[in-house]
Amino acid sequence: MSETAVKAPGVPDAGRWKALVFIALAQLMVVLDATIVNIALPSAQQDLGISDGNRQWVVTAYALAFGGLLLFGGRIADLWGRKRTFVTGLAGFAVASALGGAATNEAMMFGSRALQGVFGALLAPAALSLLAVMFTDAKERAKAFGIYGAIAGGGGAVGLILGGFLTEYLNWRWTFFVNIPFAIVAAAGAYLVIREPQGGRNRSPLDIPGVILSTLGLVSLVYGFTRAESNGWSDALTVGMFVAAAVLLLAFVIVESRVKAPLLPLRVITERNRGGIYLSLGLAIIAMFGLFLFLTYYLQVVKGYTPVKTGFAFLPMIAGMITGSTQIGTRLMTRVAPRLLMGPGFLVAAVGMLLLTQLEINTSYAGVLLPGMLLLGLGMGTAFMPAMSMATMGVEARDAGVASAMVNTSQQVGGAIGTALLNTIAASATTSYVADHIGGATSRSQQQLVQLQGQVQGYTSAIWFAVGILVAAAVIALTFINAGRPGGTTVTGPAAGDGVEDELPVPVVAH
């Protein structure tokens, strides 16, 4: 198809469902990588001689590169073309994973993780924006985003299972090598079957000041939260990072409002529906990422589960997410307004989280953990699906990459905030509990019991905060998001800048 060719309105790409398989596979690889390495970290640390002080960089190097470069990656997808960016991201991610698996020292490990983050920042927005421009019929779009939402939500828990298996039965290096076949299959499939609609590229010159300010601002923000977790909120460098992030991101907004071809056109985030989605999704991820961490430690340290058993314990949450996303969300997406899926979805997840505040040392898995995780998964899956779809709905095709990048940015920054904020709350609650109760423990076994009780007290204190955060996400979704249910038709592209704002928004594809 030539650059000037026009696709007939309403005629979808014949290979779109095959393309979805490879896009979903790539998304699964990126999401898996966020948690799979956590399970392998103790073994890798021991093998490579990484100090306790430096081990956080295995996670932080990835998070900084990924979170900092997402907006840039989204803009590159709009400039180069999403298919080319997608395949390049997959190839680079595979190479970086091979380097991580072959690491012989900590520098090589940290470098490979940063490189994974760089290519992940190309890959993630390209994947989501490909879906946005390939699926234009409302019902098909609901199904496609249902599958994508289930993977985005449940992939992290799958990573815990796979990480447990690979670490326990092979060795930690396979948590990196496993990405290579994923990337090769996804890249080959994408190259052969994806046909990106033409005419949707944004060929404006790159906004270099915007790239620099947004990257430095997001890196400062993510690093500030990561450092707060290990060094405390009053640490001078932590405070400095937050101040720098505020100044840089404010400067970024000012620059974007004035330059001719901005990296992030403010129209993408100031539209109330998309703004509400980015904000509520970010808050939900804050609550969820902290919970993953606490439940992993609770099951392994307090309950004595093996890594593999811990992974399997998360299966109800995965099942709930898949059901919520592909069944509830997909079936109702074209029948009710998105806020009526997102708001109640976050509230159902909050009820699941509320059950988990009842955790004690001897809590029954079947009585508390199972229903809690099932409700959490159902609620999150139901909410994620319309959020992923609405975040790119109605944007001009030239902005699809950067709108997709904003979804990933809210998730990545939310994950960094959630881990640091809730971990800090848990740690201070544990310290306080142990200080109050250790005096009455006379034997070593009693002291160990107090320590375990203190840990559980810390987890439940933080989970109470997570409940409140989910309720806030529900309120924002119900208040900000006012779009009606998506219509069943496809609207073909307005001229750039026409600003299609409709009470019943439908996907817009430029031709």
MARPARO-284895 format. One record per residue (C-alpha): residue in three letters; x, y, z. Coordinates in steps of 0.001 Angstrom, whole numbers, plus 500000, padded with zeros to 6 digits. Each point is the difference from the previous one (the first is absolute). Layout:
ALAXYZ;...
***
This chain:
MET500000500000500000;SER501450503357499071;GLU500319502874502413;THR497150501832498283;ALA497668497010499679;VAL496647500365501735;LYS498375496994501661;ALA496261499767499448;PRO498107501204503097;GLY498882497164502259;VAL502231497386498293;PRO502214498606502778;ASP503407498416499512;ALA499503496293499188;GLY503011498960502111;ARG499069501976503118;TRP499175496940502187;LYS503250498258499054;ALA501806503255500761;LEU498330500086503432;VAL501644496650500881;PHE503497501421499426;ILE499230503367501630;ALA498618498171503064;LEU503079497745500117;ALA502316503031500018;GLN497923501714502701;LEU500111496826502106;MET503808499930499702;VAL500352503603501220;VAL497539499554502884;LEU501533496649501023;ASP503408501632500182;ALA498810502428502668;THR499442497170502533;ILE501892496946498730;VAL503357501551500941;ASN498805500714503574;ILE499711496253500698;ALA503477499378498545;LEU501674502950501750;PRO501293498190503138;SER501731497308497889;ALA501433502518497506;GLN501270502191502857;GLN501884497095501532;ASP501511498800496688;LEU501186503428498849;GLY501106501249503431;ILE497622502985499979;SER499885501791503370;ASP496728500516501913;GLY500347503740499400;ASN500307499566496229;ARG497493497198499354;GLN497121502478499569;TRP501700501178496779;VAL499008496746498274;VAL496409501268500257;THR500695503753500028;ALA502181500105496841;TYR497118498474498022;ALA497328502206501584;LEU501968503231499435;ALA500734499332496321;PHE496505498690499284;GLY498092502690501914;GLY502245502839498871;LEU499931499225496282;LEU496352498951499492;LEU498786503337498601;PHE502999500099497670;GLY499247496408498938;GLY496369500899499264;ARG501057502962497857;ILE502542497833498116;ALA497155497551499234;ASP497952502849498507;LEU503024501238498005;TRP501576496736498734;GLY496806497983499729;ARG498694497674502714;LYS500882496735498260;ARG503662500981499479;THR500279501285503582;PHE498342496827501331;VAL502370497635498158;THR503062502124500939;GLY498919499978503657;LEU499605496203499972;ALA503425499440498401;GLY501701502312502493;PHE498178498460502963;ALA501168496522498928;VAL503644501149499766;ALA499810501741503392;SER498447496851501553;ALA502810497846498585;LEU502557502365501594;GLY498160499799503356;GLY499938496204499932;ALA503715499892499149;ALA500980502641502622;THR503268499265501803;ASN500045503011502352;GLU497675502643501432;ALA500902502684497411;MET498999497699497140;MET496765499116501806;PHE499049503641500698;GLY500893501028496437;SER497896497227498451;ARG497025500925502189;ALA500254503672498951;LEU500186498886496353;GLN496892497853500484;GLY498254503107501328;VAL501053502082496955;PHE498597497479497510;GLY496947499336502194;ALA499233503736499742;LEU499941499622496185;LEU498032496764500050;ALA497171500664502479;PRO498484503164498427;ALA500402498562496478;ALA498054496860501008;LEU497059501894501502;SER499828502569497189;LEU500001497212497361;LEU496857498631501630;ALA498504503494500098;VAL500416500540496240;MET499270496405498834;PHE496769499308501929;THR497447502649499085;ASP496668498174500367;ALA498667500549503538;LYS499135496342500728;GLU503248498638498560;ARG501944502686501823;ALA498366498908503268;LYS501125496385499453;ALA503539500986498976;PHE500478502333502952;GLY498440497401502311;ILE502787497573499094;TYR502639502734500232;GLY498639501225503362;ALA500051496465501446;ILE503660499619499010;ALA500939503461501291;GLY498341499246503344;GLY500751496293500448;GLY503430499767498369;GLY501776501155503164;ALA498524497122501993;VAL500868497533497202;GLY503575501295500327;LEU500035498907503649;ILE499045496424499009;LEU502429499790497071;GLY502777501647502042;GLY499451497468502781;PHE500196497040497602;LEU503074501234498137;THR501891500969503173;GLU499142496801501876;TYR500466497455497212;LEU502548501610497631;ASN501780503150501227;TRP499478503745500176;ARG501623500632496580;TRP496974498414498311;THR497780502802501285;PHE501870502115497410;PHE500517497406497254;VAL496256499180499951;ASN499364503410498390;ILE501980499092496862;PRO497552497462498467;PHE497077502310500940;ALA501682502897498160;ILE500997497971496911;VAL496504498533499505;ALA498280503371500608;ALA502389501902497669;ALA499752497428497174;GLY496207499865500293;ALA499667503782500159;TYR502247500469496958;LEU497873497567497964;VAL496431500827501039;ILE499760503583501310;ARG498811502521497430;GLU499886503384501624;PRO497379502412498596;GLN501759502594497873;GLY499901503734500505;GLY500065499908503777;ARG503629500987500511;ASN501007503233501679;ARG502913501246497911;SER500498503240501930;PRO503584500647501122;LEU500923498480503358;ASP499500502266503020;ILE503518499677501491;PRO499437502335503039;GLY496827498002500769;VAL501881496683499763;ILE502742501208502365;LEU497641501597502563;SER497512497107500066;THR502706497312500224;LEU501929501757502781;GLY496765500899501826;LEU498607496446499932;VAL503383498468500911;SER500257502389502977;LEU496466499137501115;VAL500450496213499730;TYR503438500143501653;GLY498660502230502785;PHE497377497386500930;THR502457497116499609;ARG502527501756502240;ALA497322500890502570;GLU499365496281500445;SER503612499258500950;ASN501225503307501491;GLY496888501598501455;TRP497832502945498964;SER502079502619501822;ASP503284498996498313;ALA501525503098498346;LEU500455498359496593;THR496447498578500098;VAL498548503471500657;GLY502309501469497339;MET498728497476497441;PHE496366500913500701;VAL500745503728499721;ALA501941499427496746;ALA497133497869498612;ALA497434502720500810;VAL502112502745498372;LEU500849497929496905;LEU496437498779499418;LEU498578503510500480;ALA502555501295497474;PHE498953497135497678;VAL496316501047500152;ILE500947503649499258;VAL502175498948497031;GLU497291497679498646;SER497420502792500092;ARG502242502224497849;VAL501904497885497468;LYS498580499381496525;ALA500389496179500031;PRO499902498889503677;LEU501180496592501222;LEU496773499725502029;PRO497223502116498456;LEU498091501271503035;ARG496733499148498204;VAL500794496325500742;ILE499904500431503796;THR497665502985500486;GLU496975498189498491;ARG498125499082503199;ASN499370496327499137;ARG503632499208499192;GLY501232502100502938;GLY497658498089502325;ILE501224496671498622;TYR503709500822500403;LEU499408501195503575;SER497711497157501171;LEU502143497332498311;GLY503163501382501613;LEU498351499912503451;ALA498737496428499475;ILE503510498863499021;ILE501414501648503163;ALA497666497833502093;MET500613496830497989;PHE503800500051499732;GLY500393500442503747;LEU497674497044500573;PHE501982497693497680;LEU503083500704502103;PHE498274499437503359;LEU498232496804498980;THR503225498549498570;TYR501831500636503283;TYR497032498894502119;LEU499693496678498180;GLN503752499253499915;VAL501240501453503292;VAL496961499639502297;LYS498286496946498498;GLY503209498288498777;TYR498844499429496394;THR502596499113497320;PRO500375502414497023;VAL497969497624497780;LYS497232499561502582;THR499906503790500467;GLY499534500464496271;PHE497125497508499931;ALA498391501748502974;PHE499546503040497712;LEU498009497984497426;PRO496555501093501303;MET501003503625499431;ILE501064499193496415;ALA496766498047499398;GLY497986502938501376;MET501821502491497763;ILE499508497906496877;THR496296499503500808;GLY499457503672500847;SER501796501208496893;THR498966497532497280;GLN496502499106501246;ILE498494502761502158;GLY501835502981498465;THR499781498842496398;ARG496293499093500196;LEU498971503250501708;MET502404502440498304;THR497636500715497088;ARG496894500040502221;VAL500858502300502917;ALA502074503145500490;PRO503695499315500841;ARG499718501676503433;LEU497347497417500967;LEU502579497269499450;MET503045501802501414;GLY498439501481503166;PRO498293496778501186;GLY503024497977498838;PHE502334501971502281;LEU497465499704502856;VAL499777496195499618;ALA503819499913500069;ALA499902502157503163;VAL497658497452501656;GLY502507497247499109;MET502773502142501477;LEU497839500584503106;LEU499841496242500583;LEU503817499880499882;THR500233502513502882;GLN498892497039502198;LEU503299498148499463;GLU501588498410503062;ILE502817497480500395;ASN497627497017499902;THR497496501381497481;SER498366497330497829;TYR500846500235496294;ALA496543498735498963;GLY498143502206502502;VAL501630503401499411;LEU502731500032497346;LEU498068498111497304;PRO496802502134500028;GLY502039503200500504;MET502216499359496982;LEU497061498816497874;LEU498039503213500664;LEU503105502110499456;GLY500643498324496638;LEU496366500234498872;GLY499782503687500880;MET503329500966498459;GLY499363497990496823;THR496569501592499530;ALA501442503513500510;PHE503217499552497981;MET498244498968496815;PRO497994503211499357;ALA502917502072501339;MET502406498583497396;SER497457500489497215;MET498800503498501004;ALA503547501310500485;THR500562499921496238;MET496424500412498789;GLY499221503200498128;VAL503641501104499687;GLU501222500958496559;ALA502076497197498457;ARG503107502229500097;ASP499706500129503834;ALA499287496266500566;GLY503578499160501013;VAL500357502769502556;ALA496500499338501439;SER501010496346500415;ALA503255501081501622;MET498021501991502585;VAL498138496800501014;ASN503328498233500499;THR501486503019501793;SER497121500112502509;GLN500514496256500613;GLN503796500226500318;VAL500030503063502255;GLY497073498512501974;GLY502003496800500504;ALA503039501916501288;ILE497855502123502331;GLY498025496977501252;THR503053497934500828;ALA501746502856501836;LEU497011501591501740;LEU498296496827501255;ASN503312498367500918;THR500891503025502133;ILE496602499875501753;ALA500419496257500620;ALA503558500378501320;SER499094502748502491;ALA496929498053501254;THR502177496894500472;THR502677501961501906;SER497375501568502240;TYR498290496642500731;VAL503283498229500815;ALA501158502864502258;ASP496709499808501953;HIS499906496198500401;ILE503585498706500040;GLY500411500812503725;GLY497536497274500976;ALA501773497322497920;THR502373498074502271;SER501105497091497799;ARG501522499979496516;SER496909498296498521;GLN497737502694501525;GLN502224502735498553;GLN499799498369496555;LEU496216499817500362;VAL499843503740500829;GLN502156500746496933;LEU497629498018497755;GLN496937501612501597;GLY501648503375499431;GLN500523499223496312;VAL496361498973499553;GLN498895503132501897;GLY502105502054497565;TYR498424498325496968;THR496429500500501233;SER500662503661500908;ALA501255500647496455;ILE497097498036498465;TRP497550502324501835;PHE501630502912498146;ALA499697498039496746;VAL496239499597500642;GLY499697503794500321;ILE502018500528496806;LEU497690497649498063;VAL496921501819501302;ALA501583503296498838;ALA500623498429496553;ALA496312498993499849;VAL498848503529500939;ILE502263501566497318;ALA498756497518497364;LEU496344500701500837;THR500519503790500173;PHE502426500807497163;ILE499019497448497359;ASN496735501147498446;ALA500104498338496565;GLY497001497943498968;ARG500285496415498831;PRO502002499614496767;GLY497833499868496899;GLY499973497002497708;THR501298501848496956;THR503374501148498757;VAL500603503653499256;THR502681500715497463;GLY502530502647500574;PRO499463503689500395;ALA502673502380498960;ALA502719500435502570;GLY498893502411502661;ASP496254499748499360;GLY499571499015503635;VAL497276497377499795;GLU498250500111503349;ASP496796497977500084;GLU497798498858502841;LEU500339496467498589;PRO503665499883498978;VAL500995497535497314;PRO503479499065498768;VAL501469502476497564;VAL502423498786497333;ALA501721502422497669;HIS500317498850496397;
***
